[in-house]
Amino acid sequence: SYGANRRARLPLQLAFCSLGGKTEQQLTKINGFGNWKVARHSESYLHAFDRSRLVYLSSESDEALHSLDPDAVYVIGGLVDHNKHKGLTHARAVAEGLRTVRL
């Protein structure tokens, strides 16, 4: 959660990408969301960050994540794809030529 990250000894810098529409409307209903210390991007993570730094977190990845790279941008997708869309986000990341890792 945002609060747990904020209280962490070494908090991660968080960013929301493709922010707009219903997602942004729902987030603004959270008390204090406007004060969160997060980067907000209306564009996709593919355009908001240098592609060479992107690492997509996916349970379908063949590679396990053993340590964090401080220069990497780790992407946590917003779509839960375990049922109807199983493997969709992993397939998209691979199609975009992104490195994928699993926790």
N, C-alpha and C positions, 0 to 999 in steps of 0.2 A: 504494500500500500504506500501511498504518498507519505503518510505520516511516519511509517516505519523507516522509510528511506531518509526522511528529513532528520530523524533522531539517530541514524547510524553514525558510527565513529568516522567512517569514510563514505559519505553519501554519494550516490551516482547522480550524474547530471541527466535529468529526464527530459524528453521531448515528445510532444504529440505531433504527429504528421497526418496529413489529409484531414485536418481539423476543419469542420464546417458542418452545416446542415443539422440533422437530428443529433448526431454525436455531440457537437458543440452545445446544442440546446440542452441536452441532458446533463452535460458536465457543468454548465453554468447554474444548474439547480443545486449543486453541492455547495453547502455553506463554505465560503472562503476560497472557492476555486479561483476567483480573480486574483487572489494574492499568492497562489502557488508559485514557487520558484521553478518553473519549467519553461522550456523553449516551446513556442507554439508556431507551427507551420501549416499553412493552408495546402501546400503542395505535398506530394508523395515523398516518402523517405528517399526514393530514387533520385529526386531532384534537390532535396534539402541538404543532403550530405554527399561527400565525395564517395562515389561508388566503390573505390578500392578499399575503403575503410569499413564497408558494411558487412556485417556477419549476421545471418538470419538464424534465430533460435528456432529449431524445429525438432520435434520428437522423432521424425522420420529420417533425420540425418544419420549417415554412417559414421560421422566423426563426433566423438565425445569432447566436450569442453572441459579441459583440465585446469586452466588458469585464464584469468582475464587479461586481455591486451589493453593497456591504457589508451592506445591510439585507435582502437576499434570502436565502431558504432554498432551496438548490438540491437537488433530489431526484434521486438516482441510483437507478433501479429495480433490484431484485434479480433480475428475470426477463429472461433473454436471449431476445428474441422475433424473431430473424431468420429462423427457419424455420417451424416448425409454428404459432406464435402471432404471426406478423409483424404489427406495428402495434398489437398489443393494448394495451400500456402507454400508447402515445400516445393511442389512442382513449379509454382510461379517463381520462387526464389532461384531455383536451378535454371529455369528458362531465362532469367535475367542475368545469369552468370555470376550469381552471388555465392559466396562461401556459406555453407550451412553447418551448424553444430547442434548437438543435443546436450541438455543438462544431465 
